[in-house]
Amino acid sequence: MKYILKYYFSLLFVLLSLLANAQEVAKKTPEIAKKDTVAPVKVNRYGLRVGVDLFRLSRSFWEKDYRGIEVVGDYRLTKKYYIAGELGNEDKTVQEDYLNFTTKGSYFKVGFDYNMHQNWMNLENSIYVGMRYGVSSFSQKLNNYQIYTSNTYFNDSPTVPSGEEFNGLTAQWAEVVAGVKTKVINNIYVGFSFRINRLFTNKTPDGFDNLYIPGFNRKYSGDFGVGFNYTVSYFIPLYKSTVKVEEKPKK
């Protein structure tokens, strides 16, 4: 009888040990399964991107009557929206049919961009649309002009030198923007954008129209204009967030 009790106690001890071990394995199994089925993580970086317009810089070299520079920047607010703006200065001499004038001034633009592009895992490219509000302060200098004559027999209109300056001129406008930005190497982006402009206010001098406005460019059809830039910029990351990407179930 003593040996039988000893046998049962030994068997009970073994069973309790096996049960405890099974419970321990059961606790670890969900963790192992969880590690094996962890969804991929997408990292969204937020920060400031600052750059320059290469089109205006290069134009200063191949166009002798133009000098200009534009600094561009944007800040990522949400997954899709960016605060964006430009700051620049231009000096351009224009030859029209009957007059030659020089425009000098500075401008700034501020607005937003909306990224329509759905990036793959951890890509940061943009195909965007947006709007800007622009303000320019500038001066006009009338270098010379030709006196209009209806007599075209000799086809010779006298050129009159002037040198008259008009200071304190201003203009305000809105822009519709569409563009692309692509990351080429770590934190370096290149991009381009097209703009359609519409003047709101335009302070003009007496007897002279603002045919070219810094930041707005040349006027077409009254109050409309167009613009273009080609940029290279550097991204300064400030913080980031991670999002788990849900995988689609296999059929």
WOMO-V474721 format. One record per backbone hydrogen bond with DSSP energy under -1.0 kcal/mol. NH is the residue of the N-H (numbers start at 1). CO is the residue of the C=O. E is the energy in kcal/mol with one decimal. If there is no record, write none. Layout:
BEGIN
NH|CO|E ; NH|CO|E
END
This chain:
BEGIN
5|1|-2.4 ; 6|2|-2.1 ; 7|3|-1.9 ; 8|4|-2.5 ; 9|5|-2.7 ; 10|6|-1.9 ; 11|7|-2.5 ; 12|8|-3.0 ; 13|9|-2.2 ; 14|10|-2.1 ; 15|11|-2.5 ; 16|12|-2.6 ; 17|13|-2.2 ; 18|14|-2.5 ; 19|15|-2.6 ; 20|16|-2.5 ; 21|17|-2.2 ; 22|18|-2.3 ; 23|19|-2.3 ; 24|20|-1.9 ; 25|21|-2.2 ; 26|22|-2.4 ; 27|23|-1.8 ; 28|24|-1.6 ; 29|25|-1.9 ; 32|28|-2.2 ; 33|29|-2.7 ; 34|30|-2.7 ; 35|31|-2.3 ; 36|32|-2.0 ; 37|33|-1.2 ; 42|243|-3.5 ; 44|241|-3.4 ; 46|239|-3.1 ; 48|236|-1.8 ; 49|74|-2.8 ; 50|234|-2.4 ; 51|72|-2.6 ; 52|232|-1.9 ; 53|70|-2.1 ; 54|230|-2.7 ; 57|53|-1.5 ; 58|54|-2.6 ; 59|55|-2.1 ; 60|56|-1.3 ; 61|58|-1.5 ; 62|58|-1.7 ; 63|59|-1.8 ; 66|63|-1.6 ; 67|91|-2.1 ; 69|89|-2.0 ; 71|87|-3.3 ; 72|51|-2.1 ; 73|85|-2.0 ; 74|49|-2.0 ; 75|83|-2.7 ; 76|47|-1.7 ; 77|81|-2.1 ; 78|81|-1.6 ; 82|113|-2.3 ; 83|75|-2.6 ; 84|111|-2.0 ; 85|73|-2.3 ; 86|109|-1.7 ; 87|71|-2.4 ; 88|107|-2.2 ; 89|69|-2.2 ; 90|105|-2.6 ; 91|67|-2.6 ; 92|103|-2.6 ; 93|65|-2.4 ; 94|101|-3.2 ; 96|99|-3.1 ; 100|144|-2.8 ; 101|94|-2.2 ; 102|141|-2.3 ; 103|92|-3.3 ; 104|139|-2.0 ; 105|90|-2.1 ; 106|137|-2.1 ; 107|88|-2.1 ; 108|135|-2.0 ; 109|86|-2.8 ; 110|133|-1.7 ; 111|84|-2.5 ; 112|131|-1.6 ; 113|82|-2.2 ; 114|129|-3.2 ; 115|80|-2.8 ; 116|127|-3.0 ; 123|120|-2.0 ; 126|181|-3.0 ; 128|179|-2.1 ; 129|114|-1.7 ; 130|177|-2.2 ; 131|112|-1.6 ; 132|175|-1.8 ; 133|110|-2.5 ; 134|173|-2.7 ; 135|108|-2.3 ; 136|171|-2.4 ; 137|106|-2.4 ; 138|169|-2.3 ; 139|104|-2.8 ; 140|166|-2.5 ; 141|102|-2.2 ; 142|164|-2.8 ; 143|100|-1.9 ; 144|100|-1.5 ; 145|160|-2.1 ; 146|98|-3.2 ; 147|158|-1.8 ; 152|150|-1.0 ; 160|145|-4.0 ; 162|143|-2.8 ; 163|142|-2.7 ; 166|140|-3.3 ; 169|138|-1.9 ; 171|136|-1.7 ; 172|201|-2.2 ; 173|134|-2.0 ; 174|198|-2.1 ; 175|132|-2.3 ; 176|196|-2.1 ; 177|130|-2.6 ; 178|194|-1.9 ; 179|128|-2.3 ; 180|192|-2.4 ; 181|126|-2.3 ; 182|190|-2.9 ; 184|188|-2.2 ; 188|185|-2.0 ; 189|233|-2.6 ; 190|182|-2.2 ; 191|231|-2.1 ; 192|180|-1.6 ; 193|229|-1.9 ; 194|178|-2.8 ; 195|227|-2.3 ; 196|176|-1.7 ; 197|225|-3.1 ; 198|174|-2.2 ; 199|223|-2.7 ; 200|172|-3.5 ; 201|172|-1.4 ; 203|170|-2.6 ; 208|205|-1.5 ; 211|209|-1.4 ; 213|217|-1.5 ; 216|213|-1.1 ; 217|213|-3.0 ; 219|211|-2.0 ; 220|224|-4.3 ; 223|221|-1.2 ; 224|220|-1.5 ; 225|197|-1.5 ; 227|195|-2.1 ; 229|193|-1.7 ; 231|191|-2.7 ; 232|52|-1.7 ; 233|189|-2.6 ; 234|50|-3.2 ; 235|187|-2.6 ; 236|48|-3.8 ; 238|46|-2.9 ; 239|46|-2.0 ; 241|44|-2.5 ; 243|42|-2.7 ; 245|40|-3.3
END
